[in-house]
Amino acid sequence: MSNPDKSAVVVTRWWWVRHAPVRDDGGNIYGQKDIACDTSDREVFEAVAKILPRNAVWYSSNLMRTHQTAEAIWAAGFPRPANMTWETAFAEQNLGEWQGMNRAAFLASRPVGSNWFADIGEPAPGGESFMDLYNRVGGAIGRINAEQSGQDVIAVAHGGTIKAAVGLALGGQPEKSLAFDIDNCSVTRLDHFASAGHSTWRLPMVNQQPWIADARHAAMHQPAGPEVVPATKLA
């Protein structure tokens, strides 16, 4: 039986934005390395700025590429917020000794069809597993849901971080979230519904790219974890 008192349900809307593409990685895995991104495509940021809510609270990871992406959104016409909280729990997965390794060579060494760098419970040597990432992201989301209950929350973060958030919204299924693409500058919205003794999530949109109709912006795509390259592209 549904609850007739709709006023008792509090909705906190999360708007996740993945950072802009990294161009200076040398084809290597970067993980938590603090590396800059390319924010030169103003039309992309104008499109993102148009769909994000005003009067939201802003969060980012502690890594510079998320700050640069937020600055590009504000420069493209979104009103600059009074502040943006740097949330270290929203940093990308620490890939330890894999950071700095050639990406293509590393992926060639992994099982065919892998959706991530390793199984969710396998930590990178000297780093984290995807489950470690999932747990720290989920803990921060729970805390912010309590602190910012009923607000719009814009969080500029990373491919792995956003996949972890999707896994939480899927009812605690991190392994399922790895099947989703999270492209650079894309917007993913996850709504948290809370009432007395109950909470749930809805996923209104994942990997939304408001600039996608214009082929000129295809260069904004960059893998968020391993992806399979069709054989026709290898010829």
N, C-alpha and C positions, 0 to 999 in steps of 0.2 A: 504494500500500500504506500502510495507516495505521500510525502510530507506536504500538507497544504500550506504550511507557513514558509513561503518562499523567502521572506525577509531574514530567516534564520540561516540561509545559505550564503556564505561569503566566497566570492570568486576572486582569486589572484591570478592575473594574466601575465605569463612570461613571454617575452619577445626576445628570442635568442638570435644574435647576429654573429656569423662567423667572420673572422678577420679577413682582410684583403689578401691577395696572393703574395707569397714570398718569392722573390726573383733571385736572391743572392745566396741560395742554399747550395749551389754547385751540384745540384742533383742528389744531394745527400739528405738523410733523415735528420730533422732538427729537433723534434720533440719540445723539450723545455728550453732549448737554447734561445736566448733573447735576441731575436733577429728581426730586422725591419721588414715592412711590407710595402707593396706598390699601391698607392692611393691616387694614381694619376687619372683614372677614368671617372671624371666628375659626373657624367650622366648616370652611371651606376649608383653613385651615392645620392644623387637627386631622387632617383626612383625609390631607393630604400627609405630616404627621409620622408617621402610622401606617405608611406604606409605605417610608419611607427607612430604610436600615440604620443600626444603632448601630455605634459603634466605627469610623466612617468618618473620613477626613480631609476637611476642608472648604476650599473655595476660593470666591471670589466675584470679580466684577470690581471695579474701583476706584470705581464709581459708586454713589451712596447708595441707589438703589432696590433694588439687590441686597442691601445690608447690612440694609435695613429688612425685606426679605422673609425673610432668614435669622433676624432677631430675632423675627419673627412666628411662624415655625416653632418656634423654641425656646420662645417664650411659650405655644405651644399644646400643650406636653407633651413635645417632643423634648429629650433631655438636652443641655444646652449644651456644645459641645466646648471643649476647653482653648484652642484658638485657631482662627482662620480666616484663611487667606492671601489677601491682596488681589492678584489677578493682573491687571495692566493689559492684558495680551494678550487677556483675556476681555471687554473693553469692547465695546459695540455699535459698529457701523460708523460711522466719522466721515463724516457726510453734508455736511460743509462748508457751502457757501452755501445748501444746501437746508434746513438746520436753521432753523426759525422760519417757513418758508413754509407756507401753508395746505395741509393734507394733501389734502383733496378736490380742490382746484384743481390741485395738482401731479399727482395721479394721473390727472385728466381729460386732462392734456396728454401722457400717456404712451401707448404702444400698448395697445390693448384686450387684456385677458388677461395683462398682465404679472404675473409672480410676485414681482417685487421692484421697487425704485425705478429700476433701470436694468439693462442687460445686465451680466453678471458682470465684464466687463473694463472697463466705463465708470466712471471715477472721478467722484464728485461734485466740482464746482468747489471747489477748496481743501480737498478731503477725500480719501476712499478709494473704491476700487471694492470690490465684493463679493469679488473675488479677493484683494485686499489683506487683507481681513478673514479670508478662508479661510486664507491663508498664515500670518498671525500666530497665529491660533487653532491651526492644525495644528502649528506649531512648539512652542507651549506644551504641547499635549497630548502630543507626543512626549517632551518633557523630563519632564513629570510622570509619564508611563508608566514611565520609567526610574527616577525618584526614589521613586515609590509603587507599585512593581511588586507585584502580588498583593493590593492593598488595594481597599477600596471608596472611591471618590472622589465626594463630593457637590460639585457646582459650581453656584452660583447666578449666573445670567447673563442673557442677552438673546435675543430672538427670532433676530436675525441670527447671533449667536455660536453658538447651538445648531444652527441650520441648517447652519452651516459644519462643526460637529462631525459632523452626520449625513452631510454630503457626504464627509468623510474616511472614515467608517465604510462608506460605499457603495463604497469602493475608489478614492477620489479622483475623485469626480464631483460637484463643487460645483453644477453647473447642475441636477442631478437633485434636490438637497436642497431647492431653492426651491419644489418642488411640495408639500412637507409643511407643514401648519399647526403652529405652536408657540404654544399659548395661554398666557395668564398663569397662573402657578402650576402649570402642567402639569409632569409628570415624564417625562423621556426617558432611557431606559437604553441605553447602548452598552457592550458587553463587548469588551475587547481581549485576544486570545489570543496569547501569545508562546512560542516554543520556539527552540532553536538554529537560527539562520539562517532563521527563518520567523515571520511574524506575520499575523494576520487579525482581522477584526471580526465581531461579530454584533449584531443590533438587536432585543433582546427586546421593547422597547416604545418607541413614539414618541408624544408628546403625550398621555400618560395623565392623566386627570382624575378622581381618585378621588371627587370630590364631585358628579359630573355627573348622578347620578340625581335630584338634588333641583333642581327648576326655580328655586328661590329664589336660586340662586347663578349664574344666567345672566349677571349683570352682571360676572362675572369675565372674560368674554371681551373681548379687545381685539385688533385686528389686529396681526400681526407682519409688517409689510410689506404691500404692496398686496393687496387681495382684491376679487373681483367681487361686487357687491351684486345679488341677483336682482331682476328688474324688478318683481316683485310687492311688494317692500319699498319701491320708489320711488313707488308709486301713492299 
